[in-house]
């Protein structure tokens, strides 16, 4: 029974991944037609006569950088003059015109700095009559990283590590990053002006806010230095960060350092941000797969937020409530999207999706007919080779037969070894996309 439910949920998850495959999304959004270069995305259509283009540049990056870059090159062909894209390690592509720089994630490294500096140089060279195709996806905050003057790369990286360990959500993390950076929070748009910019965004944030995706390098920044200090204070980190970081933020709050560009800044006059893929698209695809099996579907956009283990308990409660409302013999799939956080208490292995699944397994102990799969759409959950994990009412008992305590593993943030021993890890390999996480629950009434 477990294997059948696991196969079903895995199929729904893979349908979601297929719907947000970056190559197809970029190919649909960007194409040459009737002497024009066209951008086609919901709410954002643009056309530029090919004869009016002086140069076309590619810039940006993130976890989907490889697939988005290759699709853009295929669509644009010899229009591309030059480009720089930051991409994940292990998947570098070679192009005579575009440099693919393998950069660090989730903590920036020296290659993140190299990619940022090369992109800045390229954009500062672009001018009137040029078009910049910016390819931006989740992970770009770490993979394109150039600290503000006076802050060393290792100091900025230390801030990221502290915030991640404290369980800061992506919006809070990016509020701080934008105010420690030469490129985030709209600064790449400022560098590219007066060139035209089409930014193709693959969203990994709740609400698909362009100013949050990869810390909004081509978007106006509504946050301030005071907001960044507030984030650090809320997490008890203001005096834990390096002195140079704290000094920079305080000087910015006092007006001694210029703010990031805000809405209405001339830097954005020629910028179009187009959302080409999102968590919502992945959820809809999973729902369609479940409906094809005859299941009722309930979508919970943005549900995955806050502490993973607490979110899992509420998700299981929703599943039970859905089961009670079902007619006999019917089934329902609950599909939630978003991104939880994990407050690190132990030294185990795992990630937020595996922690969610383990907390769900404990909550569902002994219950029949309910199953949960939790996974990251990028195929990488924490520092592991798994996207997430599968759990049901038998998970705890099966673990106990192997001498493993689910509760102990949860307290140690050590979900990976337990699910590995049970054969219940969800392993896709790196998917080349990134629209945050999905939790899919399935229940059938008696």
N, C-alpha and C positions, 0 to 999 in steps of 0.2 A: 504494500500500500504506500509506504514511504517513497519507494522508487518511482511509482506512477505520479504521485503528487509532485515530487521533485522535478521529474521530466516536464510536467505541465508548466510549472512556474519558470523553469529554465527556458522553455520555449517562448513564454511571454516576455521574459527579460531580453532574449536575443532579438525578438521582433522590435523591441524598443531601441536596441542598439542599431539595428539596420536602418531605422527611420532617421537617425541623426548621424549617419555616416557622412563625414565632411566632404568627400569628393563629390558626391551627388548634390549636396546642398550648394556648394560653390558653383558647380556646373549649371545648376538651375538659376542661380542668381546673376551670373556674369557671362555675357556672350556677345559676340559680334553679329550684327544683323543689318542688312540694307545700308551699309556705309556708316553705321553707328556702332559705338560700344555702349551696351545697355546694362544697367543694373536693375534687377527685378527682385523685389522683396516686399512682403506685406507692408503697405503704407509708405513704401519708398521706391519709386520708380525714377530712374534717371537715364538720359541718353546724351552722348557726346559725339559729334561728328568725328569720324576717324581722321579726316583731313586737318582738323583743328588741333590735334594732339601733337605736342612737341616731344615729350618723353612720357613713358609709363614706368613707374617704379613699384616694386612690391616691398612691403615692410611689415613688421609685426612678429607674431609668433604665439606660442602656447602649446598645450598638449596636443592640439590638432594641427600644429604648424606644418608637419610633413604633408598630410593629406590635403589640407587647404592650399598649400603652396603648389603642389603638383597639379591640382585641379585648375588653379588660376593660370599656371603656365600653359596648360593644355588649352584653356579657353582663349588666352591672349596671344599665344604663339610669339611671332617675332615683334609684336608691339612692345614687349618688355625690354627695357634698356638695361636695367640693373635691379638688384634687390638683396635684402638681408632679412632672414627669418630665423628666430630662435626656436629650436625644436627639441623634443625629448632625446635623451641619450639612447643609443642603440639603434636608431632608425634614420641616420643621416642620409640624405640624398645628394646627388651631385648634379649641378647645373652650371653651364658656362656663364650664365648671366646672374643667377641668384645664389647667394651664399647661404647655406643651411648651417647654422651654428648650434651644436649640441650644448645645451645649457642646463644648469642645476634646478632641481625641484624636489621638495617644497621650499628648500632653503637656497638662496642665490649662491652662485660660485663665481670664480674669475671669468668663466665663459659667459655667464649672464652679463657681467660687466662689459666684456668684449662685444657681445651682441648689441647691447644698448648703445655703446659708443659708435659702433658702425652704423646703426640705424639713425642716430642723431646726425652724424656726418652726412649721410645720404639725404635726409630730409632737409637739412639746412642748405644743401646744394639745389634741391628742387625749387622751381620758381613759377612764374606766370606761364600758363600754357601747358604745364606739366600736370599729370594725374598720378596720385599716389593711391594704389590699392592696398589698404591696410587690412591684414588678416589677423583677427584678434580672437583668441580663445582662452578658456580657463587655464591657469598655470602661468600665464604671461606675466603676472606680477613678480614671480620669482625668476623666471627665465629671461626677462628683459629688465635688468636692474642696474641703475647707475645712481649711487648715493649722492645726495646734495653735498656741496663743498664743505669740507671740514669733518665729514663722516666717512670712516673707513668701511670698505665692503664687509669686513668681518663684524664690525659694530652693528651695521644694519641687519646682517644675517642673525646676530645674537638676539635682536629685537623680535624677529620673526619666530625664532625658536621659543622664546619666552611666551609669546602670545599663543602660539600653537599648543604649547604644553599647558597653558592656563585655560584652554578651551574657548578661546575667542572665536566668534563667528567670522565669516568671510568679510562682511561689511565693516566690522570693527577692525579687522586685520588690515584691510585695504585703506581705511581712513588714516591709519598711522603710516603705512607704506607711502601713500601719496605725498605726505608732508616730510618725507625723508629722501625724496627722489628728484632727479633732474628731468625725468621723462613722464612720470605718472600724473594723474589728475589733470589731463588736458595739455601737458607740456609738449607732447609730440605734435599735437595740432598747432601749437604756437611755433614749433620749429619748422613745420612744413609750410606755413603761410608764406607767400600767397598762392601756393599750388592748390589745386582742387584735391580733396581727399574723399574717397569712398571707403568707409570702414565696414567690413563684413564681420559681424559679430556672432560667435557661437557661445551662447550664454551658459554660464555655470553658477548663476546667482539667483536667489529668489526675486521674483518680480522682473527679471531681465533688465535691470537698470544699467544702461550703457556706462554710467559713471562708476559702477562697481566692477564690471567685467574686466578682469586683468588690471584693476585699479584705474580704469578709464583713461588710457593715454591719449585718446582723441576726443574726449568728452568733457564738457564743463564740470567742474568739481564743486558741489554744493557744500562740502565739508570744510572745516577750518583747522588751523593749528590748535585752537582751543578744544575742538572736538577730539583731535588726536591725543592731547593731554588727558582729556576726560576718559578715553578708552583705557589708557595706561593706569589711571587712578582707579577705575572700576575693578580692574584685575589685580590691583595691588602691586603694580610693576613700575610706577614712576621712578622710584629710587633703586630699582633693580637694573634698569637699562643703563648702557654706557653713558658716562658723563657728557660726551660730545653730543649724543642724541638728545638728552634732556635739555642741554643748553640751546641746541638748534630749535627745538620746539618752543621753548620759552621765548627766545628772541623773535620767532615768527608770531607768537601770540601777542607780543608787545609791539609788533609792526616794524621791527628792525630788519626783517627778511620778507620779501614780497610773497603774497599769497599765491596759491595755484589759480589759474584762470577760471573765472566764474561765468555763469550764463550771461550772454550779452557781449562777451569779449569778442573783438574783431577776429581773433584767431579761429573762430568757429563759423565765420560767414560762408566759407566754401567747403564745409565738412558735412557729409551725409553719413549717418550711422544706420546701417541696415541689419536687422536681426535675421539671420539665416537659419538658425537652429536653436532649440531650447529644451529644457526639461519637460515643458508642456507637450511638445511634439513627441517625445519619447513615451510619456504617459499615455497619450492618445493611441499610439501604436500598440502598446501593451494591452490597452483596453479592447482594441479591435481584435487582437488575437484571442483574448478571453471570450469576447462575444461570439466569435466564430465557433467556440466550443459549447455555446449555449448558456454561458454564465451571465448573470447580471453583473454590471460593472459600476463601481463607485470611484470617482477620482477625487483625490485629496491634494490639490496643488499647494505647495508650500508647507505641508504638514510636517515634513522632516526638519525639525529645528530644535535647538536646545540640546540638553544632555541625551545621548543616544539611548541609554538604558531607560530613562523616564519616558522618552518618546515611544519606545518599543512597548511599554506597558499600556500606554494609551491606545496604540495601534491595535493591540490584541483585544482591548476592551471594545473598540469599534467593530472588530471582526465578530465578536460574540453577539453584539447588538444586531449586526446585520444578519447573523444566522437565525436569531429569534424571529426576525421579521419575514424570513423566507417561507414560501409555501413548501410542503413536503416534497422531497426529492429534487429541489432546485439548488443551484449553487450561485455564489457571488464572489467576485474578485475585487478586493480593495487595492487601489493603486495610488501610492503616495509618492510625492517628489519633494526634493529639497536637499538640505545638508545638515546633519546633526553635528554635535561637537562631543568630544570626549575629555573629561577631566582626568588626566593621567594620575593614577594612584599607585600603580605597580610598575614592574619592569618587564612585563610580558610582551608577546608579539600579537599583533592584530591591527585593526583599523576600525573606524566608526561603523561601517556596515557589518562587520563581524561582531562587534560589541552589541549592536542592535539585535542581530539574530540570536546571540547568546542570551540576552535579556529576555527576548521573546520566548526562547525555549524554556526558560525557568518559569515564566508566567503561564505557559501553556501546559506545564507538566501534567501528564496523565489524560489530557483532553483528546478526544478523537475528532477526526474530520477537519481539523484546522491546520494550515501550514503557512509558513512565511519564508520568503526569499528577500534578502536585502543585499544590494550590490551597487558599486560605483560604476558609472557608465564609462569611465576611462579604463576600467579593467584592473585598476591598482588600488587596493584598499590598505592604507597605511604602508609601512615598509615591508610588504609581503607580495607574493606572486599571485594572490587571489583578488578577485573583484568583490567578494563578499561571502555569504554563507546561507545555507538552507536550514530551517528549524521546524520542528513540529512537536506534538505532545509526547513523542517517544524519545526525543533527543537526550534528555537528562538520564533516563533509564538506560539507554544504550551506552552513554558515557560511563555510568556507574559500573557496568559490566566490564569495562576496561580499566577500572580503578581510578576514574577521573571524576572530580567534583565540578559540576558546572558553576556552582556558586563561588568556589575558590578561584576558578579560572576567570570569572567575571571580575572579582575583586582585584585580581592581579593584572587586569587589562591583557589577558592572555588567551583570547578566544581562538587564535589560529591553531595551536597544537590540538585542542579538543576537536575542532571541526575537521582538521586534517586526519586525525585518528579515526573519525567516523566516516570519512569519505564524503563529507557534506560541504566542503568548500565549493564556491562557485569560481571556476577558473576559466577565463576567456583569453588571457594574455592581454597586453596593451591593445586597446581598441582603436587608437588614433582619433578618438573623439572625447568630449568631456562636457556633459550637461548635468553635472552633479549626480545625485544618487536616486535610486528607486527602492521602494519597499513594496512588494507584491504579496498580498495575503489571499488565501483561497479557503472557502469553507462551503461545505454541502450540508444541507439540512437532512435529518433522518428520513 
